[in-house]
Amino acid sequence: METISILAIVSIAVLGSFGHCVGMCGGIVMAYSSTKIRSEWSKKVQAIAHLFYSFGRITTYTLIGAVMGFVGSVVTFNNLTNSILLVFTGIMMVLVGLSLLGKIKFLTILEHTCSKSTLYQKTFKKLLGSDSMISFYLLGMLNGLLPCGFVYAFAIIAAGTASAFWGAFVMFIFGLSTLPALFSLGFFIGLFKQSNLRDVFIKVASILVILFGFYMMYLGYQFYTDTNGVFTNISI
């Protein structure tokens, strides 16, 4: 994985988290903040609780990345299949970006949520009623399973690495990059709720997703002509 790829992942994730994730997951953050966090807790304890929640999300994203990277490694066994996977990844990224811009309904077709299942809802309510630190972590892991266009986009990139390790790394970086927005949501909720500002973030992030998709397609072409492969020389 090249440095430019890592920088693109961080840039898209940070911008997307302030524009998209705050809107999608902000309700859950506010719900557990008002229900689970006690007013008598010190600021330090409250911060730790928020971090446990975020690390739970990151754990789920990392596991998803490992699975997707492993799947990518199974379906790629020569330069041609590697090239096809990267081109496919690029096309999917472009479609995700266009969907996030509202140009097409690609993501609505992909999204199948487990949040409507009885087991999910019961588990969510049980965790929401607990104030133990482990419950914050488990709630974060549960939230990581919710359908999200950006999660799908980065899961596709993870599959494109054709490696369980680098797939997990991609999703770990993605999750880590979304931490500042959701962690600071309670302090800047008024600012983030300004639709114009959120629209700017989401549009910029969507354009970056599309550009990164075209870059992945270019890498697919390059992979086919380069026997060393694009993911063999890691420069972080």
C-alpha angles and dihedrals in degrees: 000000000000128000091245089058093053092048090049091050092050093045094049093044095048094047092041093051092055092045107031110015094051089057096042100040101021092093092056092047091051091045096055091039091059096037107036105028113081121221091226092060116106120246088252093056091046090051090050090051091053090048092051089054092049093046088053090057091046091051092055092046091050092051090049089051092051091051093046092046090050091050089050091051091052095054095045120072106142140023093271096054091042089052092048091050093051093047089048089049090052093050091049090050091053091049091049091050092050089048092052088051088054094244095120137012096236096128094049088059092049099044114098110163128208090195091091093060117107092233092053093048093047092049091047093052092047093052092044089057094054125081098195117122092238089058090060090053093047091046089054091051089050092050089052088067094059116110112263131166093221093050089053091049094053093041086059090052089049090055089050091061088066088213131101090213097049091039089056089046092054092052092043090055089046092052093045090051092055092052099086094056097048095036092054094039093105092056099045104027092126092054095046092050091063100110095209093057093045090048091055092051094047094047093049091046091048092052089050090051090053093047091048088051091057088047090054090051089052090051089051090056091044092049091057091054096040117068091198093065129222098263098045098081108059116198113172 
